[in-house]
């Protein structure tokens, strides 16, 4: 693996947690998860937390300052943005 440290926004969701598992399986030295846990679940990260260097931050990816602070602190080489808002909520409250 060329890159060793990653940040996964939405990493506790269905797709994000599978990416986190894959990164750990492929030998990532550090995987940082940022998730608001509105849809994500800590149970989705169980395997990765037990088998890799996974750091979890409960933050909302819409809060740019929080994301910037985590990037500055954790210094990931690659950032994946898999954070989503459910479609139903998007129609009800587009902000």
C-alpha atoms as a printed R data frame, in Angstrom:
   type eleno elety resid chain resno       x      y      z
1  ATOM     1    CA   UNK     A     1   0.000  0.000  0.000
2  ATOM     2    CA   UNK     A     2   1.485  3.343 -1.062
3  ATOM     3    CA   UNK     A     3  -0.380  5.428  1.520
4  ATOM     4    CA   UNK     A     4  -0.399  4.526  5.214
5  ATOM     5    CA   UNK     A     5  -2.841  6.900  6.925
6  ATOM     6    CA   UNK     A     6  -6.446  7.572  6.021
7  ATOM     7    CA   UNK     A     7  -9.452  9.603  7.126
8  ATOM     8    CA   UNK     A     8 -12.885  8.180  6.340
9  ATOM     9    CA   UNK     A     9 -15.770 10.621  6.722
10 ATOM    10    CA   UNK     A    10 -18.892  8.558  7.353
11 ATOM    11    CA   UNK     A    11 -16.688  5.627  8.321
12 ATOM    12    CA   UNK     A    12 -19.213  4.029 10.692
13 ATOM    13    CA   UNK     A    13 -21.910  3.698  8.038
14 ATOM    14    CA   UNK     A    14 -22.517  0.656  5.851
15 ATOM    15    CA   UNK     A    15 -20.190  1.567  2.982
16 ATOM    16    CA   UNK     A    16 -17.702  3.501  5.113
17 ATOM    17    CA   UNK     A    17 -17.211  0.689  7.610
18 ATOM    18    CA   UNK     A    18 -16.487 -1.775  4.805
19 ATOM    19    CA   UNK     A    19 -13.840  0.621  3.480
20 ATOM    20    CA   UNK     A    20 -12.357  0.924  6.985
21 ATOM    21    CA   UNK     A    21 -12.197 -2.894  7.236
22 ATOM    22    CA   UNK     A    22 -10.510 -3.116  3.824
23 ATOM    23    CA   UNK     A    23  -7.926 -0.467  4.711
24 ATOM    24    CA   UNK     A    24  -7.058 -2.330  7.923
25 ATOM    25    CA   UNK     A    25  -6.845 -5.655  6.036
26 ATOM    26    CA   UNK     A    26  -4.537 -4.047  3.449
27 ATOM    27    CA   UNK     A    27  -2.119 -2.870  6.128
28 ATOM    28    CA   UNK     A    28  -3.001  0.758  6.799
29 ATOM    29    CA   UNK     A    29  -0.949  2.085  9.701
30 ATOM    30    CA   UNK     A    30  -3.742  4.413 10.837
31 ATOM    31    CA   UNK     A    31  -7.395  4.790  9.886
32 ATOM    32    CA   UNK     A    32  -9.262  7.755 11.326
33 ATOM    33    CA   UNK     A    33 -13.051  7.632 11.267
34 ATOM    34    CA   UNK     A    34 -15.181 10.757 11.497
35 ATOM    35    CA   UNK     A    35 -18.893 10.052 11.855
36 ATOM    36    CA   UNK     A    36 -21.868 11.807 13.443
37 ATOM    37    CA   UNK     A    37 -23.458  8.396 14.160
38 ATOM    38    CA   UNK     A    38 -26.830  9.619 12.910
39 ATOM    39    CA   UNK     A    39 -26.795  6.629 10.537
40 ATOM    40    CA   UNK     A    40 -23.487  4.978 11.401
41 ATOM    41    CA   UNK     A    41 -23.039  2.502 14.208
42 ATOM    42    CA   UNK     A    42 -20.032  1.683 16.358
43 ATOM    43    CA   UNK     A    43 -20.880 -2.022 15.897
44 ATOM    44    CA   UNK     A    44 -19.923 -1.628 12.234
45 ATOM    45    CA   UNK     A    45 -16.363 -0.813 13.347
46 ATOM    46    CA   UNK     A    46 -15.944 -3.727 15.775
47 ATOM    47    CA   UNK     A    47 -13.607 -5.811 13.602
48 ATOM    48    CA   UNK     A    48 -11.471 -2.853 12.525
49 ATOM    49    CA   UNK     A    49 -11.132 -1.550 16.098
50 ATOM    50    CA   UNK     A    50  -9.994 -4.999 17.263
51 ATOM    51    CA   UNK     A    51  -7.556 -5.555 14.394
52 ATOM    52    CA   UNK     A    52  -6.080 -2.199 13.417
53 ATOM    53    CA   UNK     A    53  -5.045  1.243 14.552
54 ATOM    54    CA   UNK     A    54  -8.453  2.879 14.182
55 ATOM    55    CA   UNK     A    55  -9.258  6.221 15.789
56 ATOM    56    CA   UNK     A    56 -12.900  7.334 15.987
57 ATOM    57    CA   UNK     A    57 -14.087 10.942 16.202
58 ATOM    58    CA   UNK     A    58 -17.788 11.674 16.737
59 ATOM    59    CA   UNK     A    59 -18.232 14.802 14.634
60 ATOM    60    CA   UNK     A    60 -20.526 16.011 11.872
61 ATOM    61    CA   UNK     A    61 -18.745 16.269  8.508
62 ATOM    62    CA   UNK     A    62 -20.809 19.389  7.749
63 ATOM    63    CA   UNK     A    63 -18.848 21.249 10.437
64 ATOM    64    CA   UNK     A    64 -15.815 22.327  8.450
65 ATOM    65    CA   UNK     A    65 -13.831 23.543 11.462
66 ATOM    66    CA   UNK     A    66 -14.129 20.133 13.145
67 ATOM    67    CA   UNK     A    67 -12.986 18.370  9.964
68 ATOM    68    CA   UNK     A    68 -10.068 20.786  9.534
69 ATOM    69    CA   UNK     A    69  -8.994 20.269 13.165
70 ATOM    70    CA   UNK     A    70  -9.042 16.491 12.788
71 ATOM    71    CA   UNK     A    71  -7.058 16.673  9.535
72 ATOM    72    CA   UNK     A    72  -4.512 18.959 11.197
73 ATOM    73    CA   UNK     A    73  -4.211 16.702 14.261
74 ATOM    74    CA   UNK     A    74  -4.262 13.276 12.560
75 ATOM    75    CA   UNK     A    75  -2.453 14.229  9.315
76 ATOM    76    CA   UNK     A    76  -4.050 11.652  6.982
77 ATOM    77    CA   UNK     A    77  -2.464 11.142  3.584
78 ATOM    78    CA   UNK     A    78  -5.814 10.288  1.969
79 ATOM    79    CA   UNK     A    79  -9.350 11.454  2.787
80 ATOM    80    CA   UNK     A    80 -12.460  9.529  1.709
81 ATOM    81    CA   UNK     A    81 -15.782 11.365  2.007
82 ATOM    82    CA   UNK     A    82 -18.546  8.794  2.422
83 ATOM    83    CA   UNK     A    83 -20.630 10.924  4.769
84 ATOM    84    CA   UNK     A    84 -24.242 11.150  3.632
85 ATOM    85    CA   UNK     A    85 -27.521 12.542  4.792
86 ATOM    86    CA   UNK     A    86 -30.521 10.235  4.260
87 ATOM    87    CA   UNK     A    87 -32.497 11.195  1.174
88 ATOM    88    CA   UNK     A    88 -35.715 11.588  3.162
89 ATOM    89    CA   UNK     A    89 -34.064 14.124  5.482
90 ATOM    90    CA   UNK     A    90 -32.546 15.893  2.501
91 ATOM    91    CA   UNK     A    91 -36.013 16.582  1.124
92 ATOM    92    CA   UNK     A    92 -37.475 17.606  4.496
93 ATOM    93    CA   UNK     A    93 -34.537 19.743  5.638
94 ATOM    94    CA   UNK     A    94 -32.199 20.526  2.712
95 ATOM    95    CA   UNK     A    95 -29.792 22.474  4.915
